[in-house]
């Protein structure tokens, strides 16, 4: 694996964890797959995308709103 790819992965604990859980990516990265593809898949799997963060925030706000409505009644 190229040094630049290893450096990107080892500087990101989530990427390193994902690579260890999905060992097929070792072969793909050694054969020329882009590390960005692996990182995108990792973000989707762990819920680290912007869309996922907005969904979590929205769920939290809805939960707080539900508690506020219960205490008003």
N, CA and C atoms as a LAMMPS dump frame, in Angstrom:
ITEM: TIMESTEP
0
ITEM: NUMBER OF ATOMS
219
ITEM: BOX BOUNDS ff ff ff
-5.0000000000000000e+02 5.0000000000000000e+02
-5.0000000000000000e+02 5.0000000000000000e+02
-5.0000000000000000e+02 5.0000000000000000e+02
ITEM: ATOMS id mol type element x y z
1 1 1 N 0.855 -1.172 0
2 1 2 C 0 0 0
3 1 3 C 0.901 1.235 0
4 2 1 N 0.52 2.224 -0.768
5 2 2 C 1.333 3.436 -0.857
6 2 3 C 1.357 4.182 0.467
7 3 1 N 2.439 4.912 0.672
8 3 2 C 2.652 5.625 1.929
9 3 3 C 1.563 6.671 2.169
10 4 1 N 1.142 7.387 1.127
11 4 2 C 0.136 8.434 1.283
12 4 3 C -1.193 7.855 1.759
13 5 1 N -1.54 6.691 1.225
14 5 2 C -2.787 6.041 1.612
15 5 3 C -2.703 5.584 3.061
16 6 1 N -1.595 4.96 3.419
17 6 2 C -1.415 4.499 4.797
18 6 3 C -1.466 5.665 5.767
19 7 1 N -0.869 6.786 5.379
20 7 2 C -0.866 7.962 6.248
21 7 3 C -2.289 8.485 6.462
22 8 1 N -3.097 8.553 5.396
23 8 2 C -4.49 9.002 5.519
24 8 3 C -5.278 8.093 6.449
25 9 1 N -5.072 6.795 6.307
26 9 2 C -5.832 5.832 7.101
27 9 3 C -5.402 5.865 8.56
28 10 1 N -4.108 5.877 8.81
29 10 2 C -3.62 5.825 10.188
30 10 3 C -3.849 7.134 10.942
31 11 1 N -4.089 8.23 10.245
32 11 2 C -4.395 9.498 10.909
33 11 3 C -5.876 9.633 11.249
34 12 1 N -6.689 8.701 10.767
35 12 2 C -8.128 8.73 11.008
36 12 3 C -8.523 7.445 11.751
37 13 1 N -8.816 7.525 13.046
38 13 2 C -9.131 6.307 13.81
39 13 3 C -10.34 5.547 13.268
40 14 1 N -11.347 6.257 12.765
41 14 2 C -12.518 5.572 12.204
42 14 3 C -12.15 4.811 10.933
43 15 1 N -11.294 5.384 10.115
44 15 2 C -10.877 4.716 8.88
45 15 3 C -10.063 3.463 9.206
46 16 1 N -9.202 3.557 10.185
47 16 2 C -8.391 2.405 10.579
48 16 3 C -9.286 1.293 11.123
49 17 1 N -10.248 1.65 11.94
50 17 2 C -11.188 0.666 12.484
51 17 3 C -11.977 0.005 11.357
52 18 1 N -12.453 0.827 10.404
53 18 2 C -13.234 0.287 9.289
54 18 3 C -12.382 -0.646 8.432
55 19 1 N -11.145 -0.274 8.194
56 19 2 C -10.257 -1.107 7.384
57 19 3 C -10.014 -2.443 8.07
58 20 1 N -9.855 -2.428 9.368
59 20 2 C -9.631 -3.68 10.097
60 20 3 C -10.883 -4.55 10.129
61 21 1 N -12.059 -3.935 10.132
62 21 2 C -13.307 -4.699 10.112
63 21 3 C -13.62 -5.241 8.723
64 22 1 N -13.161 -4.563 7.684
65 22 2 C -13.444 -4.941 6.293
66 22 3 C -12.123 -5.153 5.57
67 23 1 N -11.529 -6.294 5.804
68 23 2 C -10.18 -6.554 5.305
69 23 3 C -10.106 -6.644 3.78
70 24 1 N -11.228 -6.771 3.107
71 24 2 C -11.19 -6.818 1.643
72 24 3 C -10.659 -5.506 1.062
73 25 1 N -10.743 -4.417 1.843
74 25 2 C -10.248 -3.131 1.368
75 25 3 C -8.725 -3.107 1.282
76 26 1 N -8.017 -3.952 2.033
77 26 2 C -6.559 -4.024 1.9
78 26 3 C -6.197 -4.385 0.468
79 27 1 N -6.856 -5.411 -0.056
80 27 2 C -6.576 -5.861 -1.42
81 27 3 C -6.958 -4.785 -2.434
82 28 1 N -8.129 -4.171 -2.237
83 28 2 C -8.588 -3.145 -3.174
84 28 3 C -7.627 -1.958 -3.202
85 29 1 N -7.174 -1.523 -2.024
86 29 2 C -6.267 -0.375 -1.965
87 29 3 C -4.903 -0.707 -2.558
88 30 1 N -4.451 -1.931 -2.376
89 30 2 C -3.175 -2.342 -2.965
90 30 3 C -3.263 -2.444 -4.478
91 31 1 N -4.451 -2.69 -4.997
92 31 2 C -4.629 -2.822 -6.444
93 31 3 C -5.011 -1.514 -7.114
94 32 1 N -5.059 -0.429 -6.359
95 32 2 C -5.247 0.867 -6.984
96 32 3 C -6.583 1.536 -6.728
97 33 1 N -7.42 0.959 -5.894
98 33 2 C -8.692 1.627 -5.578
99 33 3 C -8.392 2.915 -4.821
100 34 1 N -9.266 3.874 -4.952
101 34 2 C -9.049 5.163 -4.299
102 34 3 C -9.477 5.093 -2.838
103 35 1 N -8.66 5.69 -2
104 35 2 C -8.939 5.701 -0.567
105 35 3 C -10.212 6.495 -0.272
106 36 1 N -10.549 7.453 -1.132
107 36 2 C -11.756 8.244 -0.936
108 36 3 C -13.011 7.367 -1.015
109 37 1 N -12.979 6.321 -1.857
110 37 2 C -14.107 5.406 -1.95
111 37 3 C -14.313 4.677 -0.629
112 38 1 N -13.205 4.234 -0.034
113 38 2 C -13.288 3.55 1.244
114 38 3 C -13.784 4.494 2.336
115 39 1 N -13.297 5.734 2.321
116 39 2 C -13.714 6.71 3.331
117 39 3 C -15.195 7.044 3.193
118 40 1 N -15.685 7.144 1.959
119 40 2 C -17.11 7.414 1.739
120 40 3 C -17.964 6.258 2.257
121 41 1 N -17.52 5.041 2.002
122 41 2 C -18.24 3.864 2.492
123 41 3 C -18.206 3.807 4.017
124 42 1 N -17.063 4.173 4.594
125 42 2 C -16.91 4.189 6.046
126 42 3 C -17.844 5.221 6.671
127 43 1 N -17.924 6.406 6.082
128 43 2 C -18.799 7.458 6.613
129 43 3 C -20.263 7.044 6.536
130 44 1 N -20.634 6.367 5.458
131 44 2 C -22.007 5.902 5.324
132 44 3 C -22.318 4.837 6.368
133 45 1 N -21.384 3.934 6.585
134 45 2 C -21.591 2.832 7.539
135 45 3 C -21.681 3.333 8.979
136 46 1 N -20.833 4.283 9.346
137 46 2 C -20.786 4.774 10.721
138 46 3 C -21.696 5.978 10.952
139 47 1 N -22.375 6.452 9.923
140 47 2 C -23.298 7.576 10.087
141 47 3 C -22.577 8.89 10.318
142 48 1 N -21.498 9.139 9.608
143 48 2 C -20.701 10.346 9.793
144 48 3 C -20.93 11.387 8.7
145 49 1 N -21.863 11.111 7.791
146 49 2 C -22.142 12.074 6.736
147 49 3 C -22.945 13.238 7.298
148 50 1 N -22.936 14.352 6.587
149 50 2 C -23.681 15.544 7.018
150 50 3 C -25.161 15.227 7.16
151 51 1 N -25.692 14.494 6.213
152 51 2 C -27.106 14.123 6.231
153 51 3 C -27.44 13.316 7.488
154 52 1 N -26.547 12.408 7.88
155 52 2 C -26.773 11.606 9.083
156 52 3 C -26.761 12.475 10.337
157 53 1 N -25.856 13.441 10.377
158 53 2 C -25.781 14.332 11.536
159 53 3 C -27.031 15.195 11.649
160 54 1 N -27.545 15.651 10.512
161 54 2 C -28.78 16.448 10.517
162 54 3 C -29.948 15.587 10.985
163 55 1 N -30.003 14.337 10.557
164 55 2 C -31.065 13.438 10.989
165 55 3 C -31.017 13.207 12.498
166 56 1 N -29.818 13.028 13.046
167 56 2 C -29.678 12.835 14.492
168 56 3 C -30.136 14.079 15.248
169 57 1 N -29.764 15.241 14.743
170 57 2 C -30.177 16.491 15.372
171 57 3 C -31.691 16.647 15.318
172 58 1 N -32.275 16.344 14.185
173 58 2 C -33.726 16.441 14.019
174 58 3 C -34.444 15.487 14.968
175 59 1 N -33.927 14.287 15.104
176 59 2 C -34.52 13.31 16.023
177 59 3 C -34.445 13.809 17.461
178 60 1 N -33.331 14.395 17.832
179 60 2 C -33.176 14.946 19.176
180 60 3 C -34.138 16.079 19.443
181 61 1 N -34.307 16.942 18.468
182 61 2 C -35.244 18.068 18.612
183 61 3 C -36.672 17.549 18.727
184 62 1 N -37.015 16.547 17.928
185 62 2 C -38.357 15.959 18.003
186 62 3 C -38.61 15.333 19.379
187 63 1 N -37.592 14.69 19.936
188 63 2 C -37.719 14.075 21.251
189 63 3 C -37.934 15.132 22.332
190 64 1 N -37.17 16.2 22.264
191 64 2 C -37.332 17.296 23.228
192 64 3 C -38.717 17.922 23.088
193 65 1 N -39.144 18.112 21.855
194 65 2 C -40.469 18.671 21.6
195 65 3 C -41.564 17.784 22.174
196 66 1 N -41.415 16.478 22.031
197 66 2 C -42.405 15.545 22.567
198 66 3 C -42.457 15.653 24.092
199 67 1 N -41.312 15.745 24.757
200 67 2 C -41.292 15.894 26.202
201 67 3 C -41.925 17.213 26.636
202 68 1 N -41.685 18.252 25.88
203 68 2 C -42.271 19.561 26.209
204 68 3 C -43.791 19.511 26.09
205 69 1 N -44.294 18.817 25.086
206 69 2 C -45.738 18.702 24.898
207 69 3 C -46.384 17.872 26.006
208 70 1 N -45.693 16.877 26.494
209 70 2 C -46.232 16.031 27.556
210 70 3 C -46.306 16.812 28.855
211 71 1 N -45.287 17.629 29.134
212 71 2 C -45.271 18.371 30.403
213 71 3 C -46.281 19.516 30.383
214 72 1 N -46.661 20.025 29.224
215 72 2 C -47.636 21.115 29.13
216 72 3 C -49.033 20.631 29.473
217 73 1 N -49.309 19.375 29.16
218 73 2 C -50.684 18.866 29.337
219 73 3 C -50.946 18.392 30.712
